[in-house]
Amino acid sequence: MRIALLTYSTRPRGGVVHTLALAEALARLPGLDVHVWTLGRGGDTAFFRSVDPAVTVHAVPFAEIGDAVGPRILSSIDVLAAAFGEVRSSYDVVHAQDCISANAAMLSGSCVRTIHHLDTFTTPELVACHDRAVTDPAARICVSRAVADEVTAGWGLTPTVIANGVDAARFAAGAADRPGRARWRARLGPYVLSLGGIEPRKGTIDLLEAWALLRARHPTLRFVLAGGETLFDYRDYRAAFDRRAAELGVQPELLGVVAHDELPSLVAEASALGFVSTKEGFGLAPLEALAAGVPVVARGLPVLREVLGAHVTYADTPRGIAAALGRALDAPPDPAAGRAHAHGFSWERCAVEHLTFYRSSRVRVPARSRR
């Protein structure tokens, strides 16, 4: 079976991490020829990390066309569709991992779509693009029951739920990486970590407010943010974050994108992980933190309660988040149960469930002429 997985970027965002890990796990199964197609933004010709050579990578050059989100997304669809459409008929299964790649794939045939989470748009073109990527694929997968229920409530569709895997062993190794942890400790001192960048969906300002409350009892504690690229324009939110930090008299440490090999030790050295997103599809980062033995404070979203269970502390307001982080710092929980929970999510299991889905669903449809 020849399988194409499509994603929109080479940068370390959640859906991209999922795409690569799933592709590699599928490639380890017998009889599968797995390809990943992506847009190479900003001159990128490869992903943020090395990829198992058993997976064939196709990075389609993409030149950004200004700051406007709508034209950038529509251009992304056209460029990926033009390149992929030339070879679409050579694949038995086409599996898109996001709105952009789903719309691109459907210009030359149908596809499977993984709906990691649902976005909200106001521009008519982008609303239509988002809806097509939900309604038009031949079959749909969600990585959590909570998101599948949102799809059912919004569109009357019933996606199949296949949970993500977690590279728990990699983050457990980060906990044992004493030199790596020592380097972060020397650079940062004690810190609370946030992963995912400064953006509304990550609730970053709430976490900033919580840290400002927390520092009264922990004056040497730092607030460290590491995160990657997004297509959306969050400059107004970033400006609001900077203004609020100045008002509070605090200065977070902004690391930007952290090298793939250095991330596990960064996570493992954290005193706690704050994961207070207002919207998520699964929650890889808190599971990785649990694998590293790090306590997690998360917002009480249904999806996070589904995935993380009783292994993290939940809080929804800055004051509650600060209190929960304080308890984690003063009396860290035994990490054993969280580690075991994280190790229960394997990419091997995820790949086998995907293969079963590919074989049982009507997803191998003929290509059609591009419209």
Secondary structure, DSSP 8 states (H G I E B T S, - for coil): -EEEEE-S-SS--HHHHHHHHHHHHHHTSTT-EEEEEEEEETT--S-SS---TTSEEEEEEE----S-HHHHHHHHHHHHHHHHHTTGGG-SEEEE-SHHHHHHHTTSS--EEEE-------SHHHHHHHHHHHHSSSEEEESSHHHHHHHHHHHS---EE------HHHHHHHHH-HHHHHHHHHHH-SEEEEES-S-GGGTHHHHHHHHHHHTTT-TT-EEEEE----SS--HHHHHHHHHHHHHHT---EEEES--GGGHHHHHHH-SEEEE--SS-SS-HHHHHHHHTT--EEE---HHHHHHHGGGSEE--SHHHHHHHHHHHHHS---SHHHHHHHHT--HHHHHHHHHHHHHHSS---------
